[in-house]
């Protein structure tokens, strides 16, 4: 039986699943963060390799499958995807390897078919669109450098910015000042700023402020509400532009929302996104990706092998356990 090694790797964890062409899940597991842009390609793939070895058993040796379907955070550009693909091929994970950005896995995980638009708002923010003919549109997704705003880290940075200005008198009062202190267990906002400045607190941990922003907005804080409104606008405009580029604005198109900030189902953020899409893309159907991205990676791998729809439905059922991929043996 032909097999797919599905990989979903991101800033916080790495999920793998060995899947049969009949949709059976033969093994699976979870490993540590995948960070090629900071740690380097080889070191990042080391994390994947270790996760695969633990999932399949220490005596397992490559090739691990007939096909690798790897959908990875940090693979934001085609050149980055190719570097990661060559690294996986060089380690003989499988004779056939496809590497794509993790937004493609979100689209396939949440969508009912292989085309549509996905917007992911996790640590960062990104979007991808695939037309019925297979045409693709995407964004650079390199942060503010490439015109992006939002994601958990972006929301946290803005919350800290406003909290500082509230405390020193340059900005309006906001509950976010107390939120920053409560989140990181400090007496003052200044302590958090200095901790980041001196390297005692990683800037990536600012994403921990995202749920505090959502809570403050729900309680009516004007500054927090303005941040949630701006984030919703960014989500909507990414989806709108992707659909416009693919001539899908007048077509019934699924817009899959993924990533921890969006799948938290915050009532205000969800309503603002749905209302914005209803106004600017009336034919769009919003879908919340309520299964983990490893599902999308597995289904994309089965697509590649030409597996029947029944097999894809089966793997969806077996892997649809958010936060807890199956362990070896399954």
C-alpha positions in Angstrom: 0.0 0.0 0.0 1.4 3.4 -0.9 1.9 5.9 1.9 2.1 9.6 2.6 4.2 11.2 5.2 2.2 14.3 6.1 4.0 17.1 7.9 2.6 20.3 9.5 5.3 22.3 11.1 5.1 25.7 12.6 6.5 28.2 15.1 5.2 26.3 18.2 5.1 22.6 17.1 5.7 20.0 14.5 3.0 17.4 13.7 3.6 14.3 11.5 1.3 11.5 10.3 2.0 8.4 8.2 -1.1 7.8 6.1 -2.0 4.9 3.8 -3.6 5.6 0.4 -6.8 4.1 1.9 -6.9 6.9 4.5 -5.7 4.8 7.4 -3.4 6.5 9.9 -0.4 4.2 10.5 1.5 6.4 13.0 1.7 10.0 14.1 3.4 12.3 16.6 4.3 15.8 17.7 7.6 17.5 18.0 9.1 20.9 18.8 9.1 24.2 17.0 10.0 24.4 13.3 11.9 27.7 12.7 14.0 27.6 9.5 14.3 31.4 9.2 16.0 31.7 12.6 17.6 28.3 13.1 18.5 27.4 9.5 17.0 24.9 7.1 19.1 21.9 8.3 18.4 22.5 12.0 14.7 23.0 11.3 14.5 19.7 9.3 16.4 18.0 12.2 13.3 18.7 14.3 11.1 17.0 11.7 13.4 14.0 11.4 13.4 13.5 15.1 9.7 13.8 15.3 9.3 11.2 12.5 11.8 8.8 14.1 9.9 8.9 17.4 6.5 8.5 15.7 7.6 5.5 13.6 9.9 3.9 16.1 13.7 4.2 16.5 14.4 1.4 14.1 12.6 3.1 11.3 14.9 4.1 8.5 14.3 6.3 5.4 12.6 6.3 3.0 9.6 6.6 5.3 6.9 6.8 2.7 6.2 7.0 -1.1 5.4 10.7 -0.9 6.1 13.5 1.6 3.4 16.3 1.8 5.1 19.0 4.0 3.3 22.2 4.6 5.4 24.5 6.7 5.5 27.8 8.4 8.5 29.8 7.3 8.1 28.5 3.7 6.8 31.9 2.7 8.5 32.2 -0.7 8.9 29.6 -3.5 12.7 29.7 -3.1 12.3 28.8 0.6 9.9 26.0 -0.3 12.5 24.6 -2.8 15.3 24.8 -0.2 13.3 22.8 2.3 12.2 20.3 -0.4 15.8 19.7 -1.4 16.8 19.1 2.3 14.0 16.6 2.7 15.0 14.9 -0.6 18.6 14.8 0.4 17.7 12.9 3.6 15.7 10.4 1.6 12.4 10.9 3.5 10.7 9.7 0.3 11.4 9.6 -3.4 8.8 12.3 -4.0 8.5 15.4 -1.9 6.1 18.4 -2.1 6.7 21.4 0.2 4.3 24.3 0.5 3.4 27.0 2.9 1.1 26.0 5.8 -1.7 28.2 4.4 -2.3 25.6 1.7 -2.8 22.9 4.4 -5.3 25.2 6.2 -7.2 25.7 3.0 -7.4 21.9 2.3 -8.2 21.2 6.0 -11.1 23.6 6.2 -12.4 23.7 2.7 -14.7 21.2 1.1 -12.5 20.9 -2.0 -9.1 21.8 -3.4 -9.8 25.5 -4.3 -10.8 28.6 -2.4 -9.1 31.2 -0.2 -7.5 30.7 3.2 -6.5 33.4 5.7 -4.3 32.3 8.6 -3.9 34.4 11.7 -1.6 32.7 14.1 1.7 34.1 15.2 1.7 36.0 12.0 -0.8 36.6 9.2 -0.9 35.2 5.7 -3.3 34.2 3.0 -3.5 32.1 -0.2 -6.0 31.6 -2.9 -6.4 28.7 -5.4 -8.8 29.0 -8.3 -10.9 26.1 -9.7 -8.4 25.8 -12.5 -5.5 25.6 -10.1 -4.2 29.1 -10.5 -2.5 30.3 -7.3 -2.1 33.7 -5.6 -0.2 34.4 -2.5 1.5 37.2 -0.5 5.1 37.7 0.6 4.1 37.5 4.3 7.3 38.9 5.7 5.7 41.1 8.3 5.6 44.9 8.2 8.4 44.8 5.6 6.0 43.3 3.1 2.9 45.3 4.1 1.5 42.9 6.7 -0.2 43.9 9.9 -1.7 41.5 12.5 -1.2 38.0 13.8 -0.7 37.2 17.4 2.7 38.8 17.6 1.6 41.9 15.7 -1.4 42.3 18.0 0.8 41.8 21.0 3.3 44.5 19.8 0.5 46.9 19.3 -1.0 46.2 22.7 2.4 46.8 24.4 2.8 50.0 22.4 -0.5 51.4 23.5 0.1 50.2 27.1 3.4 52.1 27.3 1.8 55.3 26.0 -1.1 55.0 28.4 1.3 54.7 31.3 3.6 57.6 30.4 0.8 60.0 29.4 1.4 60.1 25.6 -1.8 58.1 24.8 -5.3 57.4 26.1 -5.9 55.3 29.1 -6.5 51.6 28.3 -7.1 48.4 30.1 -4.2 47.0 28.0 -1.8 48.4 30.5 -3.1 46.1 33.2 -3.4 43.3 30.7 0.4 43.5 29.9 1.3 43.4 33.6 -1.1 40.5 34.3 0.0 38.5 31.3 3.7 38.6 32.2 3.4 38.9 35.9 5.1 42.3 36.3 4.4 45.3 38.4 4.8 47.8 35.5 4.6 47.9 31.7 8.1 49.3 31.7 9.4 46.0 33.1 8.1 44.1 30.1 9.6 46.6 27.7 13.0 46.3 29.4 12.8 42.6 29.5 12.3 42.5 25.7 15.0 45.1 25.2 17.6 43.2 27.2 16.7 39.8 25.8 15.1 38.4 29.0 11.8 38.1 27.3 11.6 36.8 23.7 9.7 39.2 21.4 7.8 36.2 20.1 6.2 35.8 23.5 4.2 39.0 22.8 1.7 36.8 21.0 0.5 35.8 24.5 -1.1 39.2 24.7 -3.5 38.4 21.8 -6.2 36.8 24.0 -5.9 39.7 26.5 -6.6 42.2 23.7 -9.7 40.2 22.7 -10.9 40.1 26.3 -10.4 43.8 26.8 -12.3 44.6 23.6 -15.1 42.4 24.7 -15.2 44.4 27.9 -15.6 47.6 25.9 -12.0 49.1 26.0 -11.8 51.6 23.1 -8.1 51.0 22.3 -8.4 47.2 22.3 -11.6 47.4 20.2 -9.8 49.5 17.6 -7.1 46.9 17.4 -9.6 44.1 16.9 -11.4 46.2 14.2 -8.1 46.7 12.4 -7.2 43.0 12.6 -10.6 42.1 11.1 -10.1 44.6 8.3 -6.7 43.0 7.5 -8.3 39.5 7.4 -11.1 40.8 5.1 -8.8 42.7 2.7 -6.4 39.7 2.4 -9.4 37.5 1.4 -10.9 40.2 -0.9 -7.6 40.8 -2.7 -7.0 37.1 -3.2 -10.4 36.6 -4.6 -10.1 39.6 -6.9 -6.8 38.4 -8.3 -8.4 35.0 -9.2 -11.6 36.5 -10.5 -13.6 34.9 -7.7 -15.4 37.9 -6.2 -18.5 37.0 -8.1 -18.2 33.3 -7.5 -19.4 31.3 -4.4 -16.0 30.8 -2.8 -15.1 29.3 0.6 -12.9 31.6 2.7 -11.2 29.3 5.3 -10.1 31.0 8.5 -7.3 29.4 10.4 -4.7 30.0 13.0 -5.1 30.3 16.7 -6.3 34.0 16.8 -9.2 33.2 14.4 -10.1 29.8 15.5 -10.4 31.1 19.1 -13.9 32.0 17.9 -13.9 35.5 19.6 -17.4 36.8 19.0 -16.4 40.4 18.1 -13.6 39.4 15.7 -15.6 36.7 14.1 -18.6 39.0 13.6 -16.4 41.8 12.1 -14.8 39.4 9.7 -18.1 37.9 8.6 -19.7 41.3 8.2 -16.8 42.7 6.2 -16.8 39.7 3.8 -20.5 39.9 3.4 -20.2 43.6 2.3 -17.2 43.2 0.0 -17.5 39.6 -1.3 -21.2 38.7 -1.0 -20.8 35.3 -2.6 -18.1 34.2 -0.2 -18.8 31.6 2.4 -16.8 31.9 5.7 -15.5 28.5 7.0 -13.7 28.2 10.3 -10.9 25.5 10.1 -12.0 23.5 13.1 -9.6 20.6 12.4 -5.8 20.8 12.7 -3.6 21.6 9.6 -2.1 18.1 9.6 -5.5 17.1 8.2 -4.9 19.4 5.2 -1.3 18.1 4.7 -2.6 14.5 4.7 -5.4 15.2 2.3 -3.1 17.1 -0.1 -0.8 14.1 0.0 -3.7 11.8 -0.8 -4.7 14.1 -3.6 -1.2 13.7 -5.0 -1.4 9.9 -4.9 -4.9 10.0 -6.6 -6.6 8.4 -3.5 -10.4 8.0 -3.6 -12.6 10.5 -1.8 -13.5 7.9 0.7 -9.9 7.7 1.8 -9.7 11.5 2.3 -12.9 11.4 4.3 -11.5 8.6 6.5 -8.2 10.4 7.2 -10.2 13.6 8.1 -12.1 11.6 10.7 -9.0 9.9 12.1 -6.9 13.1 12.3 -9.6 15.5 13.4 -8.4 15.7 17.0 -7.2 19.3 17.4 -4.0 19.5 19.5 -3.5 15.8 19.8 -2.3 13.9 16.8 -2.3 10.1 17.0 0.7 8.5 18.6 2.6 5.4 17.4 1.3 2.7 17.2 -2.2 3.5 15.9 
